[in-house]
């Protein structure tokens, strides 16, 4: 795991650390079908790289390569890495006991992917012994999940989450809200605004639908002397 220390007085600089994940959780979906009712609402953001001046957009945002994410006071930033490829595939933005996980994937030029992805998310939750239901969310239809997970003490607990996705030009950004962001309206809205402020930098390289838009650590980060130790702010 790697990270950087926050400079004194620089409250908007997020702490950064790296963890690992398996490739199955990173890719989201490889489906390409989408019906009209499933289309997401991107009217208030997030933004595509073609819709902003990138130099200006980087001001006040953390540059993760494939994503530019808004810095916020007290925010900790964690990158999750695919163990198979070694690529960073998602970013978790956390403030106190709430968080949102962002994963951007390539999508077809002519249609979105959220309808098929929602189905896969629900089926996966049911296979794991959890439950899923669709509801109206800030970006269109969202999936509300409750699934069993293993707590640090080894016990199984039920973890709620709210999953939204936004279809952009040849990409889909998936946002999974966790912790207090699932049940506190003000906290949820705060994280929704962070998602809306995100800029997706897909690039022009050919990518298959469902391929993850790879992230990179921010400039100035370096591995700690002991990789087994957590980040120290």
Beta strands, then each sheet from edge to edge (+ up, - down):
strand 1: 2-3
strand 2: 15-21
strand 3: 47-48
strand 4: 61-63
strand 5: 67-70
strand 6: 75-82
strand 7: 88-95
strand 8: 98-106
strand 9: 131-137
strand 10: 140-150
strand 11: 156-168
strand 12: 171-179
strand 13: 199-200
strand 14: 222-223
sheet 1: 1+ 14-
sheet 2: 2+ 6+ 7- 8+ 12- 11+ 10- 9+
sheet 3: 3+ 13+ 5- 4+
end
